[in-house]
Amino acid sequence: MRGTIQGVGTMEQRLADLARLRRVRDRIDRDFAQPLDVDALARGAHMSAGHLSRQFRAAFGESPYAYLMTRRIERAMALLRRGDLSVTEICFAVGCSSLGTFSTRFTELVGVPPSEYRRREAERAAAAGAGEPPSCLVRAAVRPVRNREAPAKELNLA
């Protein structure tokens, strides 16, 4: 019977840890444009930075930093499609403090640099004319790929 109680306690702890990790992920989703780092996220979850990183990766398949950068790049893609801000303005608007890091990560996830992505999206929009596809389809088609899996070949967004 003692083993059963210990197993329940372990399960309860795992569920509590998972709930904390979901709150961290929700905070990243909500505050991606704010200055966030793993130490601040860990303090908010009452964990060490190392423990948070290990647990987050085990639960969601990537580090908190990689998840944060993916959220930032997704927002940057939307702003680039809109076309009214410079790449530098977009970099800072999504919470990045280094244009070089932003451009490098954008290229890793999307497969093309931000300026090239903007140019291709403008051409696609011009070719499509007034009949824009629903934004949900655009987001699904252009969602960045995580873990540096963007194909080296040209994207086909048509």
C-alpha positions in Angstrom: 0.0 0.0 0.0 2.9 2.3 0.7 4.0 2.0 -2.9 0.6 3.1 -4.1 0.7 6.2 -2.0 4.1 7.1 -3.3 3.0 6.5 -6.9 0.0 8.9 -6.3 2.3 11.5 -4.9 4.6 11.2 -7.9 1.7 11.5 -10.3 0.4 14.5 -8.4 3.8 16.2 -8.6 4.0 15.5 -12.3 0.6 17.1 -12.9 1.6 20.1 -10.8 4.9 20.4 -12.7 3.0 20.2 -16.0 0.5 22.9 -14.9 3.5 25.2 -14.1 5.1 24.4 -17.5 1.8 25.3 -19.2 1.7 28.6 -17.3 5.2 29.3 -18.5 4.2 28.5 -22.1 1.1 30.7 -21.8 3.3 33.5 -20.5 5.6 33.2 -23.5 2.6 33.2 -25.8 1.2 36.3 -24.1 4.3 38.3 -23.4 6.6 37.3 -26.3 7.3 40.9 -27.2 8.5 41.7 -23.6 12.1 41.2 -22.5 11.9 37.5 -21.4 14.7 35.2 -20.5 14.8 31.7 -19.1 15.9 33.0 -15.6 12.8 35.3 -15.4 10.5 32.5 -16.6 12.0 30.1 -14.1 11.6 32.6 -11.2 8.0 33.0 -12.1 7.5 29.2 -12.1 9.5 28.8 -8.8 12.1 26.6 -10.5 15.7 26.8 -11.3 16.5 27.8 -14.9 18.2 24.5 -15.6 15.2 22.5 -14.2 12.7 24.6 -16.2 14.7 24.1 -19.4 14.9 20.3 -18.9 11.3 20.0 -17.9 10.0 22.3 -20.7 12.0 20.4 -23.3 10.7 17.1 -22.0 7.1 18.3 -22.1 7.0 20.4 -25.3 10.0 19.1 -27.4 12.1 22.3 -27.3 13.7 24.7 -24.9 11.8 27.7 -23.6 14.1 30.0 -25.6 13.4 28.2 -28.8 9.7 28.3 -28.1 9.9 32.1 -27.4 11.8 32.7 -30.6 9.3 30.7 -32.6 6.5 32.9 -31.2 8.5 36.0 -32.1 9.2 34.8 -35.6 5.5 34.0 -36.2 4.5 37.5 -35.2 7.3 38.9 -37.4 6.0 37.0 -40.4 2.5 38.6 -39.9 4.1 42.0 -39.6 6.2 41.4 -42.7 3.1 40.4 -44.7 1.4 43.6 -43.6 4.3 45.5 -45.1 4.2 48.8 -43.3 7.2 48.5 -41.0 10.9 48.1 -41.7 12.6 44.8 -40.8 14.4 46.7 -38.0 11.1 48.0 -36.6 9.6 44.5 -36.7 12.7 43.1 -35.0 12.2 45.4 -32.0 8.4 45.2 -32.1 8.5 41.4 -31.5 10.9 41.7 -28.6 14.3 41.0 -30.2 17.1 43.3 -29.2 19.6 42.2 -31.9 18.8 42.6 -35.6 21.5 40.0 -36.4 20.1 37.4 -34.1 16.5 38.1 -35.3 17.6 37.7 -39.0 19.6 34.6 -38.3 16.8 32.9 -36.4 14.1 34.0 -38.9 16.2 32.5 -41.7 16.7 29.2 -39.8 13.0 28.8 -39.1 11.5 30.2 -42.3 14.2 29.3 -44.8 14.6 32.8 -46.2 15.8 36.1 -44.7 13.1 38.6 -43.5 13.5 41.0 -46.4 13.2 38.1 -48.9 10.1 36.8 -47.1 8.5 40.2 -47.4 9.3 40.5 -51.1 7.9 37.0 -51.8 4.7 37.7 -49.8 4.2 41.0 -51.6 4.6 39.2 -55.0 2.2 36.5 -53.9 -0.4 39.0 -52.7 -0.1 41.0 -56.0 -0.5 37.8 -58.0 -3.5 36.8 -55.9 -5.2 40.1 -56.5 -8.1 41.1 -54.3 -9.0 37.5 -53.5 -6.8 37.0 -50.4 -7.1 33.5 -48.8 -8.4 33.4 -45.2 -5.7 34.4 -42.7 -6.0 31.0 -41.0 -4.8 29.3 -44.2 -2.0 31.8 -44.6 -0.8 31.2 -41.1 -0.9 27.4 -41.6 1.0 27.6 -44.9 3.7 29.9 -43.6 4.1 28.7 -40.0 7.8 28.6 -39.1 9.4 25.2 -38.7 11.0 24.5 -35.4 14.4 23.1 -34.6 16.2 24.4 -37.7 14.1 22.2 -40.1 13.4 24.8 -42.7 14.1 23.4 -46.1 16.9 24.9 -48.1 14.8 24.9 -51.2 12.5 27.6 -52.2 9.1 27.9 -50.4 6.0 27.2 -52.5 3.3 29.3 -50.9 0.8 29.1 -53.8 
